[in-house]
Amino acid sequence: MTGGMTGDGATPSTGPAGDPSGVRTLTLRGTTLGRGVPAVCVPLVAATPQAAAQDARTLPPGAADVVEVRLDHVRGSAQDPGLVTATLDAVRAVLPAHVPVLATFRSAREGGAQPADDAAYAAVVRAALASGTADAVDVELATPAAVRDDLLAAAREQGVPVVVSTHDFAGTPDADALVDVLRRQRDVGADVCKVAVMPHDADDVLTLLRATRAFAREADRPVVAIAMGGLGVVTRIAGEVFGSALTFGAVGATSAPGQVDALRLREVLALVHDAL
């Protein structure tokens, strides 16, 4: 759904003049994905709307370029879409105006905190879209095609950008398979393509980085590619080198293995950027 726009400034645009990659950027409020230092996304994994708001309120200044509200961690959200709206509203109310909100309900099959059938998953995403406080939403590529395509169409109608994501907690597919997944995400209409894998050795980390670089050469939208766990930390800090536009850092509780402190992460990202 590249080409969408929200009233808060979610704006796809071409990359810098002379950029040979032709990668398009996506601006969400005060954050632009796809250019320069990768943005830092901080996940909130609170169990209630009130706790999510408190976590958002106490984020250190400058820690987050994007805040991901992990709605699967909100108790009962799969059964009550009202909790989705309440959580997003509560978080938006306390965040600085320039910090965008990414609304995510991670399915249990991809590491989420609570089960939800396809209808419940769709209801959560639709509630996030209707809330008016989500600057982008996450939709998993593995969602059954009819449901996924319906959600993508709904997002397009409302002008809300979509991160189409795939998570493999068991291992790391080969590089060709990873590039194929990213291409499929692009082809179904992702504004941002995202893959996360679990490496078992250094070769798996190299596989993820090779796939990231290969797809970034042809990508016309931002790419997010992460290897999880301790082995994968290098992928969280080297995104600018290989073409990944966003990384995840923690303030307190983490949402995936291998997330590091967001403020320390920003320091390392700046160090890498200054060396390039």
Order of alpha helices (4+ residues) and beta strands (2+ residues): beta-beta-beta-beta-alpha-beta-alpha-beta-alpha-beta-alpha-beta-alpha-beta-alpha-beta-alpha-alpha-beta-beta-alpha
